[in-house]
Amino acid sequence: MDFEKLAREEVLKVRPYIPGKPVEELQRERGLSEIIKLASNENPRGPAPAVIEVLERDIRALNRYPDDSAFYLYRALAKHLQVSERRILVGNGSVEILYFLADIFVKPGENLVYATPSFVIYDIVATLSLGEGRPVPCDGDFRHDLDAMLARVDDRTKLVFVCNPNNPTGTYVTEAELRRFLDAVPPEVLVVVDEAYYEYVDAPDYPQTLEWLERYPNLVVLRTFSKIHSLAGLRIGYSISHPELVGLLQRVRPPFNVNSLSQAAALASLGETERVRRIAAENRLGITFLSERLATLGCRVLPSQTNFVMVFLPIDAAAAYDKLLDRGVIVRPMPSFGTDINAVRISVGLEEENQRAVAALEELLGRKTVS
Ligand SMILES: Cc1ncc(COP(=O)(O)O)c(C=O)c1O
């Protein structure tokens, strides 16, 4: 049976997302005793003890469907974010909401504008949609080129994705820049600002977009529990937007899309504000360590507002990725972002993991960093 012939042509155009192999499998394949994974921008600290406690409690009730209204989580999120509950939608990861938005809004002949290199899922969502993806190269500093993005917006643009701070570059757009962009974009174009790394940011001119929701009804903000909250495995994220848009999102989301353990864990994790602050501070030390050490190795490291750094290598990045694997260090090579940039993205790990990553790169590059 020729399934591909039966499928929508958009589906055949998608370049599937390539996740890393399970760590255990790599360990076996390469005969390694230990592996450190710095490839998916995960939080190296596990979930908070309070989260584990509620998960252990709630696991006994898995015979029941989740609360489809996620009542307590919505209430807590609204309080935490200081926005009306009617503006929130919780999804099976924030990524799920990107798919919903494309489903709801993009008709044949319309288009979606986003930066490149940026989060790979935007390209998948655009390709799978009925419209056309319009990736716009970042500027020379690997920041979003908002003017160039604006130039690609036309009367058939439905969605713009702004990844802030950006994955994989770690760069960000400032409050003034984003504001200027929102003022210039036609009001019927939805601007989705993906703030997956929000809690890691410490730049004083980073935009506080939730304060702009009244002014820009076309603004959609995405946040997630996958990063600083350490819940990537549970798949839970959310959007904050105009309440009427939430009504449409509610229509397309599958019932029970957010499982009961995710809801309970997210709720418990929201209360961990002090822990979140601590992890952000610890992360900043990791960013500084990696940036300084790798710079002394002769690598260009982009300034990062996230929990990862993009590192340009003086040797072939794909080969470096493979050699790092042989040394038990998994990073993310840039070609997986659909670019030919000779760089790797390294997530911040625990202190000793960062040290091991630097030591492995020193070995590879045949140089020693100055400590
Ligand atoms: C920019 C960006 N958005 C969203 C996500 C994923 O979010 P979620 O796990 O909530 O789907 C990631 C994860 O890498 C990301 O880098």
The ligand as a Tripos MOL2 file, in Angstrom:
@<TRIPOS>MOLECULE
LIG
   16    16     1     0     0
SMALL
NO_CHARGES

@<TRIPOS>ATOM
      1 C1         12.1720   28.0700   21.9470 C.3       1 LIG1
      2 C2         11.5550   26.8500   22.4990 C.ar      1 LIG1
      3 N1         10.2250   26.7700   22.6300 N.ar      1 LIG1
      4 C3          9.6410   25.6840   23.1310 C.ar      1 LIG1
      5 C4         10.3910   24.6030   23.5360 C.ar      1 LIG1
      6 C5          9.7400   23.3600   24.0170 C.3       1 LIG1
      7 O1          8.7380   23.6260   24.8340 O.3       1 LIG1
      8 P1          7.7630   22.4830   25.3530 P.3       1 LIG1
      9 O2          8.6200   21.4230   25.9430 O.co2     1 LIG1
     10 O3          6.9530   23.2360   26.3230 O.co2     1 LIG1
     11 O4          6.9630   21.9860   24.1820 O.co2     1 LIG1
     12 C6         11.7580   24.6300   23.4320 C.ar      1 LIG1
     13 C7         12.5390   23.4660   23.8420 C.2       1 LIG1
     14 O5         13.6330   23.2290   23.4750 O.2       1 LIG1
     15 C8         12.3620   25.7780   22.8980 C.ar      1 LIG1
     16 O6         13.6810   25.8410   22.7570 O.3       1 LIG1
@<TRIPOS>BOND
     1     1     2 1
     2     2     3 ar
     3     2    15 ar
     4     3     4 ar
     5     4     5 ar
     6     5     6 1
     7     5    12 ar
     8     6     7 1
     9     7     8 1
    10     8     9 2
    11     8    10 1
    12     8    11 1
    13    12    13 1
    14    12    15 ar
    15    13    14 2
    16    15    16 1
@<TRIPOS>SUBSTRUCTURE
     1 LIG1         1 GROUP 0 **** ****
